[in-house]
Amino acid sequence: MLLPALPSLTAIAPANGVQNGGFETSLAGWAHIDAGTPLLVGPGASGTAQAVRIDNHRDGNYLQQSIVPVQSAALVLDFQLQTVTSAGRPGCQLMEALSHDNPGAGTGQITISLGICSGGVGFPVFNTGGVFFPYAVSAPGWQRFTAVLDSVTGIGVLSIDGMKVAVVQGDPAQVDPANVLLFGDGGQDPRWGAAQDLVWDEVDFGPALPLPDLPSLPAVLPALPHVPPTVVP
């Protein structure tokens, strides 16, 4: 069971900070790193022509894009996601906005990160605060993930299909403004369930417009029914 809806999150729109986040004709604007091969597939979310499928690969399989560092009181990361299959081994896929010149090296200052796993979703912000909570990300339908982050208080709010599912808090002083957006195979972690092959679409990151009243939200939510969240190291 999810927590009550938070309509203000669904009304927040990013400022189109990502190039070709819809993958309509190609992967232009995105660089592929590590192993595996991203595939353009269709149809995409919201009736669009195409989306991009990334299969989990033991050696990694990422797409990344350099973005203009965003100085804003509030940020939003927004995308659509569809599960294709589970590969049956530990792991998950990641969507991350971070500050790093070489994200392929596996390190960087994370502004916001979402780990999409068969066992649930990880949601850390500003390198410091985060939770992992049970959630079924399953085929065949599309699901919309919207994470709104207050750059002053460090509070982050995640909604899935308009339902608020997690609130976390980190320390904004720990990171520089994000200059890279990347997503794909996040490697192996047995805590997070089996790795999944996922289809991504309508990816965007930028200032949140209008600015939400995030500081008034609680920094900690009650545990989801029966299964309390686990802190992500």
N, C-alpha and C positions, 0 to 999 in steps of 0.2 A: 504494500500500500504506500502510495506517495503522500508527501505533505501537501497542504492546501495550495491551490494555484496562486501565483503572484502575477496578475495581469500586466503590471508595469514592465516586467522583464520582456514580455513578448512584443511590447511596443517600441522597445529600444532598437535603433538601427545603427550599424557601424558606418563609417565614412568611406567605404570602398578602398581600404588601404591595401588590398591584395589584388594583384594583376591575374586575370584569367582564373578566378576562383571557381568558375563554373565548368571549365574544361570542355567547352562546347565544340571546338574544332580540333584541339591539339593540347599538348602539354607545354605550350609556349609560356615562357616566364618562370618555369619550374626547372630546377636542376635535380637530376637523379643521382643518389649516392648509394654506395654499397651494392649488395647483390640483389637478385630478383629483377623483375620487369613489371613496372606499372602498366596497366591496360586500360584503354578507353572503352567503356561499355555503355550501353543504353537500354532503356531510357534512363534519364537522370531524375533527380528529385523535382517535384512541382511541375512535372510534364516536360522538363527540358530534354534536349537531345542526348546529351552524354554526361557521364560522370567518370571518375577514375577508380579502378579497382587495384588495391594493393594487397598482395598475398603475403602472409607471414613467411619469413625465410630465416633460417638459423643464423645467417651472417648479416642480417639487416636488409631493409628495403625501404628507402626514404625518398620523399620529394621535399625540396626546400626552396625558399625564395627569400631574397633580401628585401627588406621593407624599410621605409623611412621611419626612423625612431619617432615615436609618438609621445609628445608631452601633453598630457590631458589629465584632468581631475578624475575622469572615469574612462575605462576601456571596456570593449566588448569583443569577445571571440565567439563567432557564430558559424555553424556548419550543419550540414545534413549528413546522415550516416545510415548505412544499410549493411546488415550482416549477410555474408554469403555462406560461409561454412566455418567449422572449427577444425583446426589441424590436429587436435588431440595432444598437444604438448604444452608445457607451461609457457606463459607469455601474454603479451597484449600489444596493441598498437597505441601510439601516442600522437597527440596534437599539441604542439608547443610554440609559444612565442618567447624568444629568449634573446639575450645579448651575447653575441659571440661571432668572431670572424670565421670560425671553422667548426660549425656544428657537427661535421662528420667525425670530429675527434672525440665526440661523446661527452663533452663537458660544456658548460656555459651557465650564465646567470639566468635562471628561469623567472620570467614574469608571471606566466600562467601556463599550466600544463594539465591535460586531460589524458588519463590512461584508460583506454577502452578495452575491457577484458571480459571474457565469458563469465567470470565470477563476480564482476561488479565494475565500478568506476573509481579511479584514483583522481583526486582533485587537489594538487598542491599549488600554492601561489608564493611569489617572492622568495623562492628558495627555502622558506622557513615553515610555513603553515600548510597543513594538508590533511585530508581524510581519505580513507578507502571505504566505500560503502557498497553493500550488495545491490545489484540492479541487473535485470535481465535485458541485455541488448541482443535482440533476436530477430531472425528473418520472419516474414519477408518484407515488412513495411519499412518506410523511411522514418527516422527519428531526428528531430531537430535539437541540437545542443546549443545552449546560449549561456555563456559565462560572462558575468559583468563584474568588473574589478574596480574598486575605489583606490586610486593611486595615493591618496592622502592617509586614510585609515588602514589600508591593507586588507580590507574586507572584500571577499569574493563570494558571489552568489551564483550557483549553477541551477539552471532549469532545463528540463528535458520535455519537449513538446508542451511548453508553457507551465509545467508543474515544477515548483521549487523543490529541489531534492537535497541540496547541501549548502551550508554557509561555512566559510573558513576564514582565517585571518593570518597574514604573514607580515613581515617587516619590509616596507617599501625601500628603506634605506640600504637594504642588502644588494640591490640590483641596479644596473643602468637601464635606460629605456631599451626595449626590445628592438633589434635590428634584423632579426631572422624569424621566419615562420617555417616550421617543418612539421611533417606528419608521416606516419608509416610505422613499420615494425619496431616495436619497443623492446625487443629482446625477450629474455626468459626470466620469469619469476614465479615459482610454484605457488605463491600465496594468491595469485590473481587469476587462477583458472587456466583453461586451455587457450592457446593462441587462436585467433580468428582471422579469416580473410574478409576484408571490409571494403565497401564502396563508399567513396567520399564525394560530396558535391556542395556547391554554394558556400565555399569557404571564404570567410572574411574576418578581418581584425582591424580595429581602429578606435577612434574616440566614440564614446557612447553618447548618443543624441536622442532625446534630451538627457541631461544628467540625472540619474536616479538618486533617490534619497537613501543611499546605502548606509551612511553612518547611523541611521535610526534602527537598522536591523540588528538582531542579536548576533553576536559573534559565534555562538554555539547553539545548534539545534538539538532537540531531543533525539535520542537514537531511533533509527528506523525500527519498526516493530519486530521484536524477537531477536534481531541480530544487530548489536551495536557496531558503530563505525570503528575501524582500526586505523590508528595514526600511521601515515606513510612516513618512513624515515627521511 
